[in-house]
Amino acid sequence: MSALKSVREFVPLPGQEYATPVPPLHKLSIDLYDMNKTLFSDEEFEAISKPSVLISGGGIGGLTLALLLHKASIPFLVLERAKEIKPLGAAIVIGAPVSPLFKQLGIYDEFVQRGKYYNMFHMHNEDLEPVHIMDTRWLKEEVGYGEYVISRPELYDLLYNSIPQERVLLGKKVLSLTQNEFSVMAECSDNSSYHGDILVGADGAYSAVRQNLYKELKLKGKLPSSDDVSLPFSCVCLVGQTVPLDPEEFPQMKEELSQSHGVLGVSTKCSWVTLTTKQNTVCWAVIHFLDKHSAKRNESFRNSEWGPEAAEALVREVRVCKVPGGKDGKVLTLGEYIDKTPEHLISKVMLEEIVFYTWYRGRTVLLGDGKHMF
């Protein structure tokens, strides 16, 4: 009996618990006849196999993870800082290698129903002369899945309504974290705190989870110098989505495939993209490339949330930019799409470009823009 080592006592973190953490060494049944063999009761095995997960950030990445955990019957809680759901953003092209994920999530049929099939992207110069065509028709034959264009609000709505909504708490901005060997605690701006076995930072480019994790690692001398930097940015992105358009006025809406076009600007220092959706809308995006002086002017607009702040000036600049898709070959401008886009659905955001080396430590892990930005 003297050879037996005592099981370490579980020391919980202070604060309000969402789910009681189960430390790996706390509920083990020891076989005294075979010291190399550890036995688990069914209840113990179930508890140890399914840790509770806190997800900081209820964007596309956070909700996708939440649905995966829900399908696996793993307890989770999403802490989203926004106080209400806002249908911001333009479109996402879901590539063929990613499409099977929606089968795994159990929402593939609805995803296909909401998305618009896509297999060709047309590039133009500023005068709308063809530059290049990216043809992806071969992917469906080779991979077994096609590619789809879906608006961010549609994808968000699909994910959000596929998980128990009581597991998504709004108005919960994570400010700090504390972790030990057995659990992790997230503290929010409203003075609430939540326990879990794992904390996932899916809270965007300016991730509070990453900042707290890096602060802890820096104090211990364990943060690589390459990660101890400010987020660099060289682009501003303006995005929006029109209201449903009249197919007679905009005949590209009649096409079965998503009409996807990109324009490489030179004189404007911008490039822009338009994509049609299943809902007869046009999702558009403008990327404005910054020089040293314009980057300094935009520094005050650096924001971790997508929103309409300070978008007006850039909107005025890009209204005259030409886009294809008009009736009888008429050349359209971005201004015509902007005029059909509700003002509160136009967002301006900084595009940071960085890949962090450190993406996990202890019971904390980073996901999506919290780990990298392109």
N, C-alpha and C positions, 0 to 999 in steps of 0.2 A: 504493500500500500504506500510505502514511502516514495515509490517511484512515480506516483501520480502527481502531476502538476496541477495546482489549483487553477480553476477557470477564472480569468480576469473579470472583475466586476464591471458591469456596464455602467458608464457614467454619461447620462444624457446631457445634452446642451440645454441651457435655460430657455424659457420662452414657451409660447403656445405650440402644441404639437398637432400637426395635421394627421400624421400616421405614426404609430409607435415604431421606431427603428428596431430591427432585429439584428443584433451584433452576431457575426458568424460564430463566435466561440461561447455565446451565452446560453444556448439551449441545446447542448449536445448530450447525447446519452453515451457514456463510455463503456465499452465492453472490457470488463476487468480481466477476462481470460485472454484477450488478444489486444495488447496495447497499440498495435499498428492499425487497428480497425475501429472506425467511428461509426456508430449506428444512429440513424435518424428515425424518429417516428414520422408517420405520414403528415401530421400537423406541423412538426418541426421542419420537415423538408419543404413543405408548401410555403411556410413563412420565410425560410431562408432563400428559397428560389425566386421569390418575387419581392424585391426591395421596392420601397416607395420612392417615387421620382418627382422632384420639383422641377418645373420648367419655367425659367424666367424669359418671358417673351411669347406672345400669342400671335406671331406672324405666320407666314406659310410654313417655315421650317419647324417652329414650335408646335403648330397644330398637326403637322404631318407626323412628328414624333409622338404626339399625344394619341393620335389614332392608332399608330402601330402598337403602342403600349396598351391601349384599350382592347385591341384585338387579341393581345396576349394575356389579358386579364391581370395586367400589372398596374397597381394603384399609382395614380399620378395626380398632379395638380398644376394647372397653368396659372402663372402670375403675370398678368398683362397690365402695363402701366396706363394704357388709354382707358378713359372712363366710358367710352362708347365705341362701337364698331363703326369704322369709317370706310366706305368703298373707294379707297385711294389706289393709285397705280394704273398702269396701262395693261399690257398683255405679257404672257409668258409662253414661250414655245417649249412644249414638253417633247423632248427628243425620244426617239425609239428606244434607247436603252433604259429610259426612265419610265416609260409607259407601263411596263409590267408591275411597277410599284403599286399602281392603282388596282391591279388585280389582287395583290396581296392585301391591300387596304379594304377590299370588298366594295369598291365604288367605281370600278372600271366602266361599267355600262353607262352610269350617269355622267362620268367624266367625258366619255365619247359623245354623249348626247349634248353636253354643254359646250364642248370644244368644236373647232372647225378643222377639218383635215388640211394638212399643209405638206407640200412636197417640193416647193420651189420658191427661192428667194431671189428677187431681181435687184441688182445694183445699178445705179445710174450716177452720172455726174450732175452738176448743178443745172444743166440744160436738159436734163432727163434723157440724155443719150445713153444707150445700154453700155455698161462696163463689164458686167459679169452676171452669170446666172448660176446659183448654187442649186443643183438638182439632187434631191434626196429620195427620189422614187425607188431606188434600189434597196433602201433600208428595210422596207416592209417585207421584201422577198428574202433578204438575208437575215434579218433579226426576228421577223414574225410580227412586228408591231410598226404602226405608222407614227407620224409626228402630228401634233395638234397644237393649234393656237387657242388659248383660253385667256380671257381677261382675268386679271388678278382678283377683282371683286367676286367673279363667278367661282374661281377656284377656292377662294377663302370661304365663301358661303357654303360650298360643298363640304369642305373639311370641317368647318365649325358645326354644321348641322349633323355631322356623322359621329360626334362624340357627346357624351353627357355634358350638357352645358353648365351644370352645377360644378363641373370640374374646372371651369374657366372663370377665374375671378378677375373682374375689371377694376381699374383704379388701384392696382397693386404694383407700384413702381419699386423694384428691388434696389435698395441703396447699398447694402453690405451683406457679407456672408461670414459665417464662422463655421469651421469644420474641425472635427477631431477624428480619432481612429474609427469611431462607430457611426457617426452621423454628421449631417450638415444642416445649418440653419440659415435661412434667408430672412433678412429684416427689410421691411417696406417703409415707404415714406409716411404711411398713415399710422406708424408705430406698431403695426401687427408683425408677427414673426411666424415662420412655418418651418417645421422639421421635415427631413426626408433622409433617405439613405444615399441619394445621389442628387446633385443639383446640376441642371443643364442650362448653360448660358446661351439662350437663343434670342438675346435682346439687342441685336443689331450691331452696327459698326462701333458705336460708342458704348459697348456693353459694360454695364456696371459690374457684372459678374467677372468679366475679364480684368477690369481695372482693379477690383478688390483682390483677385487671385494674384495678379502681377505685383501688387503692392506687398502682399504677404511674401511672395517669392523673392522680391528685391531685398526686403529686410533680412531674409535668410541668406542672401548672396547666391540665390539659385536661379535668378532670371537672366537669360542670355542677353547680352548687350543689343543684339539685333531686334529684340522684342521691346526694349526700353526706349521707344521712340514715339513721337506724335504721329497721328495719321496724316500721311501726305495726300494731297488731292490735286488734280490737274484738270478736272472736268466738273461742270454743273449739268445736271440732267433735269429736263422739263418734260413731264408726262401728263397725259390726259386721255379720256375716253369720251367720244361723242354720245349723244342720245341716239336711239335707233334712227337710221336714215331711210329716206324714201328710195327704194330700188330704181324707180323711174328717173330720179334726179341723179342718183349715184349707181349706175348700172353694174358696177363691180360687186354690189351686194347680191346680185343674182347668181354669181359664180358659186359652184359647189365647193371649190377649194378656196382656202384663205388667200386673198390677194395680198402678197407681202412684198413690200418695196423698201429699199434703202437708198438714200442719196448721200453721196460723198461731197460735202461742201469744202470749198477752198477759200474763196473770198469772204465767206461768212464766218469762217472759223467754227463751223457747225456741221454736224451730220444729223440726218433725221430718218426716222423709220415710220411706216404706216402698215398696219395689219388689220384686215377685216375679221370680224367674229361671227359666230353662229347667231348672235342676237341682232345682227344688222348694224352693229356699231363699228367705228374705226378707232382702234387704239393707236395712239401716236406718241412718239418720244423724240426729243431733241437733245443731242449731246453737244454742249458748248465747251470747246477746248480753251483753256485759260493760259495766258502768258503770265509773267511775273506780276505785272501791274493789275491785270484783271483778277488774278488769284487773290491779291491783297484786298481788292474791293469786295470780293465775295466772302472773305474770311468771317465777317460778322454774321453771315447767313448760315454758317456751319451748324448743322442740326442733325440730331440722330433720328428724327421722325420725319416721315414724308408729310408734306403739307403745303398750303398755298402761300406761305410767307414769302414775300419779296419776289413773287413770280412775275409781277406785272411788267417790269422792265424788259425781261427776256422775252416775254410774250410779244411785246411790241416789235422787238428786233426780228423775230422769226416769222412774222405774219406773211411776208412776201415770198417766203421759200416755196419753190414749186414742188408739186407732188402729182403723180399720175392718178388716173381713175375717174376723170370727168366724162360727162356724156358727150357722145359723138367726137371723142378724141380731144375734148377740151382740157386744157391744162388747168389744174386746180392749184390753190395755194394752201399752205398750212392755216392761214387765217380763216379759210372757209370751214375747216374742221374745228378750229379753236372757237369760232362763233357758235358752233353747235355742241360745245362742251360746257356743261355747267361750271361756273367759276370755282365753286368749292371743290370740284373734282380735278382741278389742275394743281399739280404738285411740283415743287422745285426741291431738289436734294443734291447735296454734294456727293460726288463719286470718288471715294477714297480708293487707293490702289496699294494694297499691302497684303502680305501673307505672313502670319505669325507662326513662329516655330513651336511655341509652347501652347498646346491646346487642351491639356488636362493636368491635374495634380490632385492627389488625394481623392476626395469624393466629388470633385467638381470637374466638369467637362464643358468645352465650348462647341458651339454648332453654328454653321452658316456664317453670316457677316460678323458675328462675334469672333470668329477665327480668321477670316480672310475677307478681303474686298477686292474686286476687280472693276 
